[in-house]
Amino acid sequence: MAGSVATERALQGCPGIPGAAILSVIDAVHHEFISRPTMKVATRIALLQLLIAVAGAVLWGSFQGWMAAAAGFCGGLICAVLTYYTAVKALGMETSDPRTMVTNLYRAESRKWVLAIVLFGFAIIVFKGALAPLATTFAAGHLVYWFALLWK
C-alpha cells in the first residue's frame, strides 16, 4: 500500500493533470496484477530473458556485426515477449474455478503459438542472413526456465 500513498501524494500535488491519472492507473495495475506471486515469477523470467537477449546481441555482434546483433536481440526478445504474454493471459484473471484456470491456460498457450509464428515469420523475413543468432538466442532464453525451478 506504500505505492498508493505515493500515488495519492502525486495526485494532490498536481490536481487536474492527466499524468496524475496515469500514475494512478500504473499504481493500481502494479498492486493488483504484477505484485501477485505468480506474476512476480513470470516478470522475473521475462526480465532475465531480456538480459540474455542483450548478452546474445553483444556476443553475436562482436563476431559477426550489427545484423547478427540485431537478430540475436530479436530472438531473445521474442522469447521474453512470448513468456510474458502467456503469463498475462493465463494468470491475469484471478479465479478459484479449476475449469476456468485450465481454459485460460489453453487459450494462452494456443495464442502464444500463433504469436510465435507471426513474430518468427517477421523476424525471418527481416533477418534472412542471420538466422543462427535469432535461433540460438531464442533457445538460450529458454534456459531461464531451468533455473526458475531452483528459485525459492
Secondary structure per residue as TSV (DSSP state, phi and psi in degrees):
chain	resnum	aa	ss	phi	psi
A	1	M	-	360.0	-8.0
A	2	A	H	-61.6	-34.1
A	3	G	H	-65.3	-33.1
A	4	S	H	-66.7	-38.6
A	5	V	H	-64.2	-43.7
A	6	A	H	-62.9	-38.7
A	7	T	H	-66.9	-41.6
A	8	E	H	-61.7	-42.5
A	9	R	H	-61.5	-41.6
A	10	A	H	-64.6	-38.9
A	11	L	H	-68.2	-36.7
A	12	Q	H	-68.2	-34.9
A	13	G	H	-73.7	-21.0
A	14	C	S	-143.0	73.8
A	15	P	T	-68.6	140.8
A	16	G	T	81.6	1.0
A	17	I	-	-93.2	127.7
A	18	P	H	-58.8	-29.4
A	19	G	H	-60.5	-32.7
A	20	A	H	-66.1	-36.0
A	21	A	H	-67.2	-36.4
A	22	I	H	-64.4	-41.7
A	23	L	H	-59.2	-40.1
A	24	S	H	-63.8	-42.5
A	25	V	H	-66.2	-43.7
A	26	I	H	-60.6	-43.1
A	27	D	H	-63.1	-43.3
A	28	A	H	-64.7	-42.5
A	29	V	H	-63.2	-43.5
A	30	H	I	-61.7	-46.0
A	31	H	I	-76.4	-28.6
A	32	E	I	-95.7	-16.2
A	33	F	I	-127.5	-61.4
A	34	I	I	-69.8	-28.3
A	35	S	T	-78.2	-5.0
A	36	R	S	-64.5	144.2
A	37	P	H	-56.1	-40.7
A	38	T	H	-66.7	-38.4
A	39	M	H	-73.7	-28.6
A	40	K	H	-63.0	-42.0
A	41	V	H	-66.2	-45.2
A	42	A	H	-62.6	-40.7
A	43	T	H	-64.8	-42.3
A	44	R	H	-62.8	-42.9
A	45	I	H	-61.9	-47.3
A	46	A	H	-63.2	-39.1
A	47	L	H	-66.5	-39.7
A	48	L	H	-66.6	-34.5
A	49	Q	H	-66.3	-35.4
A	50	L	H	-66.3	-36.9
A	51	L	H	-63.1	-41.0
A	52	I	H	-64.4	-36.6
A	53	A	H	-61.7	-43.4
A	54	V	H	-66.5	-44.4
A	55	A	H	-62.4	-41.3
A	56	G	H	-64.3	-38.6
A	57	A	H	-64.7	-42.3
A	58	V	H	-64.8	-44.7
A	59	L	H	-63.1	-52.3
A	60	W	H	-66.3	-37.5
A	61	G	H	-66.1	-34.2
A	62	S	H	-70.6	-22.9
A	63	F	H	-101.4	-33.9
A	64	Q	H	-128.2	7.4
A	65	G	-	98.6	-176.6
A	66	W	H	-68.4	-33.4
A	67	M	H	-65.6	-41.3
A	68	A	H	-67.2	-36.7
A	69	A	H	-63.8	-44.9
A	70	A	H	-65.1	-40.8
A	71	A	H	-66.2	-40.5
A	72	G	H	-63.3	-43.7
A	73	F	H	-64.1	-40.0
A	74	C	H	-62.8	-39.8
A	75	G	H	-62.0	-44.8
A	76	G	H	-67.8	-36.5
A	77	L	H	-65.2	-41.5
A	78	I	H	-60.0	-42.5
A	79	C	H	-59.5	-47.1
A	80	A	H	-67.6	-41.1
A	81	V	H	-63.3	-43.9
A	82	L	H	-64.6	-39.0
A	83	T	H	-62.5	-50.8
A	84	Y	H	-69.8	-38.4
A	85	Y	H	-59.4	-46.1
A	86	T	H	-63.6	-41.4
A	87	A	H	-63.6	-43.9
A	88	V	H	-63.0	-44.4
A	89	K	H	-73.8	-35.1
A	90	A	H	-84.2	-36.3
A	91	L	H	-110.3	-1.3
A	92	G	S	-68.2	-26.1
A	93	M	S	-109.2	120.1
A	94	E	-	-74.7	131.2
A	95	T	-	-155.0	152.9
A	96	S	-	-108.1	-1.4
A	97	D	-	-83.2	117.7
A	98	P	H	-59.9	-36.3
A	99	R	H	-64.1	-41.7
A	100	T	H	-66.4	-39.3
A	101	M	H	-60.5	-46.8
A	102	V	H	-67.0	-40.5
A	103	T	H	-60.2	-45.4
A	104	N	H	-61.4	-40.6
A	105	L	H	-64.8	-46.4
A	106	Y	H	-64.8	-40.3
A	107	R	H	-63.0	-44.4
A	108	A	H	-62.3	-43.6
A	109	E	H	-65.9	-41.5
A	110	S	H	-67.3	-39.2
A	111	R	H	-67.9	-33.7
A	112	K	H	-62.5	-40.7
A	113	W	H	-64.0	-41.8
A	114	V	H	-64.2	-44.3
A	115	L	H	-62.7	-38.9
A	116	A	H	-63.1	-43.0
A	117	I	H	-62.2	-44.1
A	118	V	H	-64.8	-48.0
A	119	L	H	-64.8	-43.6
A	120	F	H	-68.5	-36.5
A	121	G	H	-60.2	-45.3
A	122	F	H	-64.7	-44.7
A	123	A	H	-64.1	-37.4
A	124	I	H	-67.2	-37.6
A	125	I	H	-66.0	-42.4
A	126	V	H	-73.0	-43.1
A	127	F	T	-108.9	56.9
A	128	K	T	-55.7	-42.8
A	129	G	T	-91.2	3.3
A	130	A	-	-132.9	53.4
A	131	L	H	-78.3	-28.4
A	132	A	H	-62.5	-46.7
A	133	P	H	-62.7	-38.4
A	134	L	H	-60.5	-49.6
A	135	A	H	-71.6	-41.9
A	136	T	H	-70.5	-37.2
A	137	T	H	-71.5	-34.6
A	138	F	H	-61.7	-45.8
A	139	A	H	-65.9	-40.7
A	140	A	H	-64.0	-32.2
A	141	G	H	-62.8	-28.2
A	142	H	T	-75.3	-13.4
A	143	L	H	-64.0	-23.4
A	144	V	H	-59.8	-34.1
A	145	Y	H	-60.6	-37.0
A	146	W	H	-63.5	-43.1
A	147	F	H	-74.6	-26.0
A	148	A	H	-62.8	-28.8
A	149	L	T	-67.5	-21.7
A	150	L	T	-89.5	-10.5
A	151	W	-	-70.7	147.0
A	152	K	-	-118.3	360.0
